[in-house]
Amino acid sequence: MKHALLWVIAACILCARLASAQVTHAGRLHNLMPIPAEVSFGDGQLSIDSTFRVAMTGHKEVRLSRAAKRLVLRLSRETGIPVNAEVSNDSGMATLHVRCEGGGNSIPSLREDESYALVVTSAKARLIARSPYGVLRGLETFVQLVESGPEGFRAPAVRIADAPRFPWRGLLIDVCRHWMPMEVLKRNLDAMAAVKLNVLHWHLSEDQGFRIESKRFPKLHTMGSDGMYYTQEETREIISYAADRGIRVVPEFDMPGHTTSWFVGHPELASAPGPYQIEPSWGVFDPTMDPSREEVYKFLDTFIGEMAALFPDQYFHIGGDEVNGKQWNTNQRIQTFKRKNKMKDNHDLQVYFNRRLLSLLTKHSKKMVGWDEVFHPDLPKDIVVQSWRGQKSLADAAQQGYQGILSFGYYLDHMRAASYHYSVDPLDSGATELTPDQKRSILGGEACMWAEFVTAENIDSRIWPRTAAIAERLWSPAEVMNSEDMYRRLGVVSQRLEWLGVRHRSVYALMLRRLAGYESPPSQEDPLWRAGITPLQTLADVLEPVKFYERPRSRAYTSLTPLNRLVDATRPESERAREFSTMIQQLLADSSRARHVETIRSWLSEWRDNDAKLRPLFETSFLLKEIDPVSRNLTDVAETGLRALKAFENGMKVDRTQSNEWLTFLDRAGQAQAELILMIAPPVRRLVEVVLPVR
Amino acid sequence: MKHALLWVIAACILCARLASAQVTHAGRLHNLMPIPAEVSFGDGQLSIDSTFRVAMTGHKEVRLSRAAKRLVLRLSRETGIPVNAEVSNDSGMATLHVRCEGGGNSIPSLREDESYALVVTSAKARLIARSPYGVLRGLETFVQLVESGPEGFRAPAVRIADAPRFPWRGLLIDVCRHWMPMEVLKRNLDAMAAVKLNVLHWHLSEDQGFRIESKRFPKLHTMGSDGMYYTQEETREIISYAADRGIRVVPEFDMPGHTTSWFVGHPELASAPGPYQIEPSWGVFDPTMDPSREEVYKFLDTFIGEMAALFPDQYFHIGGDEVNGKQWNTNQRIQTFKRKNKMKDNHDLQVYFNRRLLSLLTKHSKKMVGWDEVFHPDLPKDIVVQSWRGQKSLADAAQQGYQGILSFGYYLDHMRAASYHYSVDPLDSGATELTPDQKRSILGGEACMWAEFVTAENIDSRIWPRTAAIAERLWSPAEVMNSEDMYRRLGVVSQRLEWLGVRHRSVYALMLRRLAGYESPPSQEDPLWRAGITPLQTLADVLEPVKFYERPRSRAYTSLTPLNRLVDATRPESERAREFSTMIQQLLADSSRARHVETIRSWLSEWRDNDAKLRPLFETSFLLKEIDPVSRNLTDVAETGLRALKAFENGMKVDRTQSNEWLTFLDRAGQAQAELILMIAPPVRRLVEVVLPVR
């Protein structure tokens, strides 16, 4: 009873209206991500040592005890605390006392209560939540609080009241363009749970592959894939693994376009005769289902029935994007069908198809999700529109009472900076004019990992850590938007995610090492050997892959093309170039930053000298040959930067010819080569601009 | 027809008696491991580019086409060749033409024909084998031949005729002391195949856990494990995954000792009443099956029948080691039973138990394998003795006509150098006196990965790359024994194994990073941050874990103890210390090696300066605190080394007091601290010894 007061406080925190004004650091620098709705640090800290025990009271379920066990195992691995993963009922002895006030669906649905309150004092930690989902989220926050000190591990005293801003916080994984084995999904589910994402959007069929077993139509997966597909048992395993972590699994079967792989075994579904084969290229293709044939709906009725029974989530994604209409236009029967049904264009035909699909989904008790294209004002209000077009598109739908989720701005395959994704808010832009009620129909968003240019090997490095920034955008209050602080915390989260199992960090060295070739351990005195891959990494650290859809510009890509070049190893965002750029900005804003000058000079010198160290590798590694000019570029840009820095220090302006030459060179150096962008060219250009002659 | 001659040559090579005299480098430095029985390099090379195609003729089976596909995918990942994994029959167009002369068991048995011939010319590569097993081995050799050059990838012209020296080349993985998930087994099977190992010895039951589902006696796995066990479906998956790679799977159920976990659900099998619980500690424990009760054999009959149906291999390992006899001695009924049956001691009782077990195995068509202890001269000749005692033990059995495999000298958990394992030959020592026929009954050996001190996280780093050296010992001619060249090739193999999926290399940085704590990305100019974990790695690079069974000396270990300290991250063998030691040796042998002096000085200086760089981490990382004295030690040893080096260069001898002080210090510095050994202390001591005053 003596702790009753604390429970009352925790409960009050939980019940209090979550204030939107939120102090980022709440009295203390912390590593929480996403930042809780309300957080306030106090004095003191709770020791995390070998006496650490978890007790759980209130609602009981196996999911909670498993979650507590995972928590203890993680703490154990990070801290060296001997594992005592037994969860007791005895709150008196517990370091962390978890109280769950009520149950929740065993398979999560859209509107679970994910709120929780967490109070840490120097004596104890208490987590209280109304549902198991709140407990799961709160446990992740607790793990993030634990930090290492010289005398052991500890969690700072804090009071947290937390709940998500949006109920739909997802990650789309495309398993069709490149196959993703079970372990890729599992480790990414672990990572999703760590940053409080709650929807795995599983993109299961595409022109390039049909990736799930159908017992009713086995030709779908046997003929529509290269043998790489999830069995129904594996599918259930993923669903249950996700549910254990409070994550929904929404399957997507993209129709009526993006369906080539269906037609390999079932050409009768298509709008042109066939035969078909699995599409090895990337893009938008002609094969499209025939909406004019009743047999197609009969087939889909059976298929959707089978999948609806397999996937327990209320929602079922039917894709609906990028139908180019070519097969429809050349099919006489379809043209006749359109005329007979007074359809004025292919959009009308797709609306008809969607309406038929919708009735099948309804029959099988599912709600429909589709991309922007499916939206039509006479569809029922419980459909969900997923927008790749932007907030305006969602807002238009919301004004008509439709629900939506945002993916515009969250395309991970565009290789953009975390700060960019972080700046995209589902309620910005077109959505600002909405009424509070209309805003509530914007359910959240989804990061999208389209897989044309990722494999099981490097997918983690494209998803993480950037997706953690998106997760914060979707969970934390809108006012949390300090990008600099986001990057600081992202660095910590990134490490912890790797310990949890995703390999975004370790795959980098592995791929660089492989690019460097089969290195024979050399004579002991060889300095090149001792340098190892350092010069290659020094270069790679300031490169980024080309953005958006630029990769196929320089070479033809298909599903047969290996993704093992430097562009596939480099990180989507160069941390080092970002830091360099910040230093240059700060220096130019305040030239008294003398320490900056020293660091900038030393970095530029390292880069200038790098090509000479890296060059020997070009003699032995065929795969690195293409970066020979990129490496020279780094040296030349750094050399230019050093000269401009000297002029800047001496207060000199360089002559016009010289400066024009530099600017021309830097513009060229900033362009893509070998599908890579040298990210220090723009900041060096800014330095050059200040030493230009005044006109 | 025009290539008929080459086929004849290949076939001749294959049929030729494999010469035992073998030139290590066969005209060219190569990276093959294990070294083939016969290899001879020619002129020219075969380009491996996007025209690369595989054709297969002769005997067809899905296992071969899958193997060819894996080969192409690997080459593709390493070289960037677009994947064309379709295998044709058209040998004319093929870069690599594989001819399989005949079939083989779909589940490998002990005496499969693994021989093959491989001929590479500048026009084509040809692999010929009598069975699919030879093809599998030959494909691995082919992959190892491919190397990177400035103009692309290539394989050198070569003629290889190869066959293993021993038919049983295994790796034991203990999945009981620490649980190993499916992916650990799979990736290690991939790595085993790469170095031509052919037996996975699956240690499935122990005092600490019963790790496989029994449908007949479900209490075995449900009560005898923490929920971590392989289902029968998973077991079949592993067996089939292994068979696809030509690897046998031999299950071990250790009896009558090491059986605590059986008794948790089935105390009636034990020699003392119970109740029992899963043993969390390491060691030899009392619980032992009761050989005097018929119910035990009835139980084992059913159990072995179930497992015999699940595991297709002819051999079944019954353990049989380390029975301490305590439960037997205190059980009156067992004592009476012994007297009644005229057994003079517990060994007789175990012999009786084994004989009963043997008849059960025979009933279920299995041959028995057991540790040294099971050997008894009235057992039938087709049993196999696995020896942890040594070659003498095997030889004694062989002289009586028994078959054996060696594991003495191949215990990976002893943390010994690859060169040590490499030097242990199953036919050395006691076995040299055997007749050729007796020698043939020595079937090979097995590396043993006992799992008291490894987890799923670091197990790869304990198995690889050292096991590749054991694999070479068991495959290559006995004359292949140049340890220096082995290390050179091992470095290459180690990298390639990592690309294949085992994580012995990448887990190192991951664990060091975690030990360093949750590093907040710092201010840009902070040199400590830029150093990252480099100082920690500099130290870790010259440390090794303590050897043999020394870990429990300094602290109590149980299955609850996390294995996340520096001793768990450091590699079993320090490459850098080995190189340093070699340099010192060479310098002392030939003081004209001036370049050595420079390198030695620069390495010693780096080590001397390391403690200052590492020290700040001790302030923030609790887990690293224990290595504070180890780090100081490195600095002090290096300082001593620098002084001795100076004296050596000047031709001076140091005075007696000084030298005694140094030697005393170095002896102390070479002792274990925090379960770690500083490996540069002995070579520095050798340097000091030469500057000692002459008596």
Interface residues (C-beta under 8 A of the other chain):
Chain A: L29 N31 S76 R77 E78 T79 G80 I81 P82 V83 N84 E147 S148 G149 P150 E151 G152 F153 E183 E457 Y487 R488 G491 V492 Q495 R496 E498 W499 R503 R505 S506 V507 A509 L510 R513 R514 G517 Y518 E519 S520 P521 Q524 E525 T558 L560 T561 P562 N564 R565 E575 E579 T582 M583 R595 H596 E598 T599 F618 E619 T620 S621 F622 L623 K625
Chain B: L29 N31 S76 R77 E78 T79 G80 I81 P82 V83 N84 E147 S148 G149 P150 E151 G152 F153 E183 E457 Y487 R488 G491 V492 Q495 R496 E498 W499 R503 R505 S506 V507 A509 L510 R513 R514 G517 Y518 E519 S520 P521 Q524 E525 T558 L560 T561 P562 N564 R565 E575 E579 T582 M583 R595 H596 E598 T599 F618 E619 T620 S621 F622 L623 K625
